[in-house]
């Protein structure tokens, strides 16, 4: 069974912040799996957040690019017009942000019944896509 991974898992996997050591280990264990699915959105968000100037342990452009390229070994769900349209409907139906709805719909398109995320509401089931917080 494939599992969809949200951006925060990728960010914790590269974190060097001492307070995030336990989450770092959990994230690295998740990324050692071979049944993961990511989306183009997740990869974009990772790059932006990992390299932002205000991040205390920010990555250099080259390091972030190398990580993104290494994660292309996983199945990647592209952002398409139909995905955007479905995410808009999901955002309205569940009253969540468009970005969260796009994660849910990318998971659905990737045939993932589970999303690993710290950001979405853990335990919530979005018509067959359930969120689990792996750091809880």
C-alpha positions in Angstrom: 0.0 0.0 0.0 1.5 3.3 -1.1 1.7 6.2 1.4 1.7 9.9 0.6 4.3 12.1 2.3 3.7 15.8 3.1 6.5 18.4 3.0 7.1 18.5 6.8 8.4 14.9 6.7 11.1 16.0 4.1 11.9 19.1 6.2 12.4 17.1 9.4 14.6 14.6 7.5 17.2 17.3 6.9 16.7 19.3 10.1 19.8 19.9 12.3 17.8 21.7 15.0 18.5 19.9 18.3 14.9 20.1 19.4 13.8 18.2 16.3 16.2 15.3 16.7 13.5 12.7 17.4 11.4 14.0 14.5 14.5 13.8 12.3 15.0 10.1 13.1 11.3 9.4 12.4 11.4 11.3 9.1 14.6 9.5 8.0 13.0 6.1 8.8 10.0 7.1 6.7 12.1 8.1 3.7 13.9 4.7 3.8 10.7 3.1 2.7 10.2 2.3 -1.0 6.4 2.7 -1.1 6.2 6.4 -0.8 4.4 8.9 -3.1 5.2 12.6 -3.3 3.8 15.4 -5.4 5.3 18.2 -7.4 3.8 20.6 -4.8 5.6 18.8 -2.0 8.9 19.1 -3.8 8.4 22.7 -4.5 7.4 23.5 -0.9 10.4 21.6 0.4 12.8 23.7 -1.8 11.2 27.0 -0.8 11.1 26.2 3.0 14.5 24.5 3.2 16.3 27.4 1.5 14.5 30.4 3.0 16.8 33.0 4.4 15.2 33.1 7.9 15.6 29.3 8.4 18.4 28.8 11.0 19.6 25.6 9.4 18.8 26.5 5.8 20.2 24.5 2.9 22.2 25.9 0.1 20.5 25.8 -3.3 22.7 23.0 -4.5 22.0 20.8 -1.5 18.3 21.3 -1.7 18.3 20.5 -5.5 20.3 17.3 -4.8 17.7 16.2 -2.2 14.8 17.0 -4.5 16.5 15.0 -7.3 17.2 12.1 -4.9 13.5 12.0 -4.0 12.5 11.5 -7.6 13.1 7.8 -6.9 9.6 7.9 -5.4 6.4 8.1 -7.5 5.6 11.7 -8.1 2.1 13.0 -8.7 2.1 15.9 -11.1 0.1 19.1 -10.5 -2.5 19.1 -13.3 -5.5 21.2 -14.1 -7.9 18.3 -13.1 -6.0 18.0 -9.8 -6.3 21.7 -9.2 -10.1 21.5 -9.9 -10.6 18.6 -7.6 -8.5 20.3 -4.9 -10.7 23.4 -5.2 -13.8 21.3 -4.7 -12.2 19.5 -1.7 -11.2 22.8 -0.1 -14.8 24.0 -0.3 -16.3 20.6 0.8 -14.1 20.2 3.9 -13.4 23.9 4.6 -9.6 23.5 4.4 -7.0 25.5 2.6 -6.4 25.0 -1.0 -2.9 23.8 -0.3 -4.0 21.1 2.1 -6.8 20.0 -0.3 -4.1 19.7 -3.1 -2.2 17.4 -0.8 -5.3 15.3 -0.2 -6.1 15.1 -3.9 -2.5 14.3 -4.9 -2.7 11.4 -2.4 -5.9 10.3 -3.9 -4.4 10.4 -7.5 -1.5 8.5 -6.2 -3.8 5.7 -4.9 -2.6 6.5 -1.3 -5.2 5.9 1.4 -2.9 7.5 3.9 -1.1 10.9 4.1 1.7 11.3 6.6 1.6 14.9 7.8 2.1 17.0 10.9 0.2 19.9 9.3 -3.2 18.3 8.4 -5.6 17.2 11.1 -4.5 13.8 12.3 -7.2 11.1 12.1 -9.3 13.1 9.6 -10.7 11.0 6.7 -11.3 12.9 3.5 -13.5 10.5 1.7 -11.0 7.7 1.7 -7.8 9.5 2.4 -6.8 9.5 6.1 -4.2 11.7 7.7 -1.8 10.3 10.2 0.8 12.3 12.1 3.9 10.2 12.3 5.4 12.5 14.9 2.7 12.2 17.4 
